[in-house]
Amino acid sequence: MKHLHQGDTKTRAVIAKPPLAMVVNADGPTAMSPQSTEPDREQRVRDAAYALYESRGCSPGHDLEDWFAAEASVDR
């Protein structure tokens, strides 16, 4: 592990902000932050993945396959 001494500089990564999600209401489009939409998306993915698990008769061993299929379904 390298120790920084006085005079050494640290390198920092710059991460761009993700694009804002748009929600269309009766009043027109409203911008939402990505943080406010992510928990909703994750819950929809969980629900869809669980539905796939149940449709297979609750047989284990396909959790990643179900999760990726659920993400694709929710993102469509």
N, C-alpha and C positions, 0 to 999 in steps of 0.2 A: 504494500500500500504506500503510495507516494504521499509524503507530507508536504504541505504547502508552507513556504517560508514567506516572511515579509518581502514584498516585492513581486512574488509570484502572482499570476493572474489566474482567475478561474474562468473556464469556458461555460457558457450557459446556452442551452438550447432554446430557440424561439419556436413556440408552438402557435400556429395560427388558430384563431377561433373557428369552430365549425359553423356552417351556415345556419341561419335561423329557420325554424320551421314556420310554415304559414298555416293558419287556421282560417277557414272561411266561415264567417257568421252571416246572419241576415244583414248586419250592418256593413259587411264587407270584410276583406282579409285583415287579419290581425297577426302581427309577428309574435312568436313565442320563443323563449330561449330553449336551446337543446336540452338543458337540464330538466325543464318542466315536462318534456315529452318522453324522455328516456324511461322513467319508471312506468309510464303507461304502456310503452312498447314492450318493455321486459315482461310485464304481467300478461300481455296478449301472447307473447312468445311462450311463456310458461303454460298458459291455458291450452294453446295449440299443441305444444309438445306432449302435454298430459293426455289430450284427446287422442293423439296418435298412439301413445302407450296403451291406452284403454282399448283402442280399436284393434290392437294386436293381441288382445286378451291378457294384458298386463304382464307379458313375458319380458324378463329383464335382458339387458345386453345390447339395447339399441338406443341408449340415452343420447349419445352424440348425434346419431343419425336423425333421431326425432327432433332434437334441438335445432339442427341446421335446416331441416325441412320446415320446421315451424317458423324460423327466422325468414326463410324465403317466402313463405306464405304470408306472413304479416307485412313484409316489405313490399309485396305486390300491390 
